[in-house]
Amino acid sequence: MSAKTGSYIVVFKPDTPDHVIEKAAKDVEASGGKIGHRYDSTMKGFSATVPDQVITTFQAHENLDYIEADGEVTAYAKSVGIGK
């Protein structure tokens, strides 16, 4: 039975040193995961496709801010008649 894999955004606390984030990314790759985009301007972290059990391990990381499922985001706007 193979491990379930998912896409996630892994975000670290703002004061996390870059070398800690780099080590975490290498740990993901060593576990068979793949790093997607790296975030370093509005937040610190990366997107990754990894086996779900790796995410469970990351949840205990002392520098972790949060992890969320990665997915497509869309905007939906509905026109509303004003003054009719």
Z-matrix of the N, CA and C atoms (Angstrom, degrees):
N
C 1 1.458
C 2 1.527 1 108.59
N 3 1.327 2 118.03 1 128.58
C 4 1.463 3 121.71 2 -178.84
C 5 1.519 4 110.34 3 -89.12
N 6 1.328 5 114.92 4 154.66
C 7 1.459 6 121.34 5 179.35
C 8 1.521 7 109.60 6 -73.18
N 9 1.317 8 114.78 7 144.87
C 10 1.460 9 120.39 8 176.28
C 11 1.527 10 108.91 9 -73.78
N 12 1.329 11 116.49 10 138.02
C 13 1.455 12 122.41 11 -178.61
C 14 1.513 13 109.39 12 -117.42
N 15 1.339 14 115.61 13 143.71
C 16 1.454 15 120.39 14 178.80
C 17 1.516 16 111.00 15 -141.23
N 18 1.322 17 115.05 16 168.14
C 19 1.459 18 121.70 17 177.18
C 20 1.526 19 108.28 18 -105.46
N 21 1.326 20 115.12 19 131.29
C 22 1.450 21 121.11 20 -174.19
C 23 1.513 22 111.20 21 -136.49
N 24 1.325 23 115.47 22 158.45
C 25 1.455 24 122.32 23 168.49
C 26 1.522 25 105.36 24 -111.40
N 27 1.331 26 115.47 25 123.15
C 28 1.460 27 122.69 26 -177.62
C 29 1.528 28 106.84 27 -108.73
N 30 1.333 29 116.61 28 118.34
C 31 1.458 30 121.36 29 -175.88
C 32 1.532 31 109.55 30 -119.42
N 33 1.329 32 114.43 31 129.65
C 34 1.459 33 121.43 32 179.90
C 35 1.521 34 110.63 33 -100.35
N 36 1.324 35 116.11 34 160.69
C 37 1.460 36 121.62 35 177.76
C 38 1.537 37 109.10 36 -60.38
N 39 1.334 38 117.24 37 147.97
C 40 1.474 39 121.07 38 -175.48
C 41 1.529 40 114.95 39 -56.24
N 42 1.317 41 118.57 40 -29.75
C 43 1.467 42 120.82 41 -177.68
C 44 1.531 43 113.64 42 -90.71
N 45 1.324 44 117.27 43 9.70
C 46 1.466 45 121.09 44 -179.99
C 47 1.528 46 110.14 45 -69.84
N 48 1.335 47 117.20 46 127.27
C 49 1.471 48 119.77 47 177.93
C 50 1.531 49 111.32 48 -63.06
N 51 1.323 50 116.04 49 146.33
C 52 1.465 51 121.15 50 -178.98
C 53 1.522 52 112.52 51 -58.05
N 54 1.335 53 117.98 52 -35.73
C 55 1.465 54 119.51 53 -178.20
C 56 1.532 55 111.98 54 -66.29
N 57 1.322 56 117.88 55 -27.88
C 58 1.463 57 121.38 56 177.09
C 59 1.533 58 109.82 57 -69.65
N 60 1.328 59 116.28 58 -41.66
C 61 1.465 60 120.89 59 178.93
C 62 1.529 61 110.10 60 -67.13
N 63 1.322 62 116.55 61 -40.29
C 64 1.461 63 120.88 62 178.60
C 65 1.530 64 111.02 63 -62.67
N 66 1.330 65 117.08 64 -40.93
C 67 1.470 66 120.28 65 177.54
C 68 1.524 67 110.47 66 -63.83
N 69 1.324 68 116.75 67 -41.47
C 70 1.466 69 120.60 68 178.75
C 71 1.530 70 110.29 69 -61.65
N 72 1.330 71 117.25 70 -41.10
C 73 1.464 72 120.88 71 178.39
C 74 1.530 73 110.51 72 -64.16
N 75 1.315 74 117.32 73 -40.85
C 76 1.473 75 120.51 74 177.93
C 77 1.525 76 110.80 75 -66.10
N 78 1.334 77 117.09 76 -35.65
C 79 1.470 78 120.74 77 176.51
C 80 1.528 79 110.71 78 -63.34
N 81 1.336 80 116.52 79 -39.09
C 82 1.464 81 120.60 80 177.30
C 83 1.527 82 109.85 81 -61.27
N 84 1.334 83 116.17 82 -47.96
C 85 1.464 84 120.17 83 -179.23
C 86 1.526 85 111.52 84 -64.56
N 87 1.328 86 117.66 85 -36.85
C 88 1.460 87 121.59 86 179.01
C 89 1.530 88 111.83 87 -66.68
N 90 1.335 89 116.35 88 -25.40
C 91 1.467 90 120.68 89 179.94
C 92 1.527 91 112.26 90 -87.52
N 93 1.336 92 116.55 91 3.91
C 94 1.460 93 119.90 92 -179.71
C 95 1.510 94 113.61 93 96.98
N 96 1.320 95 117.30 94 3.81
C 97 1.453 96 121.54 95 179.68
C 98 1.520 97 111.42 96 -86.10
N 99 1.328 98 115.04 97 175.34
C 100 1.460 99 121.25 98 179.79
C 101 1.519 100 109.10 99 -133.56
N 102 1.336 101 115.89 100 129.42
C 103 1.463 102 121.50 101 177.06
C 104 1.518 103 108.37 102 -82.23
N 105 1.317 104 115.92 103 134.53
C 106 1.459 105 121.28 104 177.42
C 107 1.511 106 109.68 105 -98.43
N 108 1.308 107 116.41 106 -102.59
C 109 1.468 108 122.40 107 -178.33
C 110 1.526 109 109.95 108 -93.48
N 111 1.317 110 116.09 109 143.41
C 112 1.468 111 121.11 110 174.01
C 113 1.521 112 108.31 111 -102.95
N 114 1.319 113 115.78 112 136.40
C 115 1.461 114 121.51 113 -179.75
C 116 1.523 115 108.79 114 -109.62
N 117 1.331 116 117.01 115 130.32
C 118 1.456 117 119.01 116 178.91
C 119 1.526 118 113.77 117 -147.47
N 120 1.317 119 118.04 118 6.34
C 121 1.467 120 117.95 119 178.81
C 122 1.531 121 111.04 120 -104.54
N 123 1.306 122 119.11 121 -63.44
C 124 1.464 123 120.43 122 -179.15
C 125 1.524 124 112.49 123 -88.33
N 126 1.317 125 116.40 124 -19.62
C 127 1.459 126 121.61 125 175.78
C 128 1.523 127 107.76 126 -153.35
N 129 1.323 128 116.25 127 163.42
C 130 1.459 129 121.29 128 -179.86
C 131 1.517 130 109.11 129 -110.32
N 132 1.322 131 116.09 130 123.48
C 133 1.450 132 118.97 131 178.58
C 134 1.507 133 111.70 132 160.90
N 135 1.337 134 115.63 133 -153.10
C 136 1.455 135 121.03 134 -177.74
C 137 1.520 136 110.16 135 -162.66
N 138 1.328 137 114.97 136 162.02
C 139 1.464 138 119.69 137 170.02
C 140 1.519 139 106.04 138 -97.90
N 141 1.316 140 115.75 139 149.74
C 142 1.458 141 119.48 140 -177.45
C 143 1.517 142 110.73 141 -152.75
N 144 1.307 143 114.70 142 147.59
C 145 1.457 144 121.54 143 170.05
C 146 1.518 145 105.12 144 -107.31
N 147 1.319 146 116.26 145 115.57
C 148 1.463 147 121.16 146 -172.85
C 149 1.515 148 111.46 147 -143.97
N 150 1.336 149 116.45 148 158.44
C 151 1.463 150 119.34 149 170.90
C 152 1.534 151 109.36 150 -60.25
N 153 1.318 152 116.70 151 140.49
C 154 1.463 153 121.39 152 -175.70
C 155 1.528 154 113.19 153 -56.69
N 156 1.348 155 118.61 154 -32.72
C 157 1.463 156 119.43 155 -178.82
C 158 1.525 157 111.87 156 -67.01
N 159 1.331 158 118.21 157 -23.88
C 160 1.467 159 121.35 158 176.23
C 161 1.526 160 109.53 159 -68.17
N 162 1.310 161 117.17 160 -38.78
C 163 1.470 162 120.95 161 178.37
C 164 1.521 163 110.02 162 -63.57
N 165 1.317 164 117.19 163 -38.16
C 166 1.462 165 120.66 164 177.03
C 167 1.522 166 110.12 165 -59.60
N 168 1.325 167 117.70 166 -39.60
C 169 1.465 168 122.34 167 177.62
C 170 1.527 169 110.70 168 -65.40
N 171 1.324 170 117.70 169 -42.60
C 172 1.466 171 121.35 170 -179.04
C 173 1.526 172 112.35 171 -63.59
N 174 1.324 173 117.57 172 -30.32
C 175 1.464 174 120.34 173 -176.88
C 176 1.522 175 112.50 174 -60.04
N 177 1.335 176 117.40 175 -20.15
C 178 1.463 177 121.33 176 179.41
C 179 1.533 178 112.15 177 -92.93
N 180 1.325 179 117.97 178 -0.62
C 181 1.466 180 121.49 179 -177.53
C 182 1.523 181 109.86 180 -67.22
N 183 1.332 182 116.97 181 129.23
C 184 1.470 183 120.91 182 -175.07
C 185 1.523 184 114.00 183 -65.26
N 186 1.336 185 118.22 184 -23.62
C 187 1.466 186 121.13 185 -179.44
C 188 1.529 187 113.49 186 -95.49
N 189 1.302 188 116.90 187 0.36
C 190 1.460 189 121.18 188 -177.24
C 191 1.525 190 110.94 189 -72.04
N 192 1.330 191 116.40 190 133.98
C 193 1.455 192 121.14 191 173.03
C 194 1.527 193 108.52 192 -92.51
N 195 1.354 194 117.03 193 -56.24
C 196 1.459 195 120.54 194 176.32
C 197 1.528 196 110.92 195 -163.27
N 198 1.323 197 114.45 196 163.98
C 199 1.463 198 123.02 197 174.32
C 200 1.519 199 106.19 198 -129.44
N 201 1.323 200 115.85 199 136.07
C 202 1.465 201 118.73 200 174.98
C 203 1.519 202 109.60 201 -138.08
N 204 1.298 203 115.07 202 154.90
C 205 1.463 204 120.06 203 177.22
C 206 1.521 205 109.06 204 -64.90
N 207 1.328 206 116.14 205 136.56
C 208 1.459 207 121.67 206 178.27
C 209 1.518 208 107.67 207 -88.64
N 210 1.294 209 116.67 208 143.92
C 211 1.451 210 119.83 209 179.34
C 212 1.506 211 110.93 210 -170.15
N 213 1.287 212 115.31 211 172.56
C 214 1.455 213 121.35 212 179.90
C 215 1.517 214 109.45 213 -72.57
N 216 1.319 215 115.83 214 136.39
C 217 1.456 216 121.96 215 177.68
C 218 1.514 217 107.72 216 -114.28
N 219 1.324 218 116.14 217 132.82
C 220 1.461 219 119.92 218 177.80
C 221 1.520 220 108.85 219 -127.96
N 222 1.296 221 114.97 220 156.18
C 223 1.458 222 120.82 221 176.09
C 224 1.523 223 107.48 222 -112.28
N 225 1.296 224 115.52 223 135.98
C 226 1.449 225 120.86 224 179.84
C 227 1.517 226 107.56 225 -125.10
N 228 1.285 227 116.34 226 121.96
C 229 1.464 228 120.60 227 178.93
C 230 1.526 229 108.82 228 -120.96
N 231 1.305 230 114.89 229 138.98
C 232 1.451 231 120.28 230 178.23
C 233 1.521 232 107.75 231 -115.95
N 234 1.312 233 116.38 232 129.91
C 235 1.453 234 119.89 233 177.47
C 236 1.520 235 109.68 234 -70.70
N 237 1.306 236 114.70 235 135.48
C 238 1.453 237 119.91 236 179.12
C 239 1.524 238 106.37 237 -123.42
N 240 1.294 239 115.19 238 124.67
C 241 1.476 240 118.93 239 178.65
C 242 1.528 241 109.68 240 -70.95
N 243 1.304 242 115.67 241 125.11
C 244 1.464 243 120.15 242 178.48
C 245 1.525 244 107.46 243 -109.50
N 246 1.320 245 116.04 244 134.48
C 247 1.453 246 121.71 245 176.57
C 248 1.525 247 113.15 246 81.51
N 249 1.300 248 117.10 247 16.54
C 250 1.465 249 119.44 248 178.34
C 251 1.496 250 110.88 249 -97.79
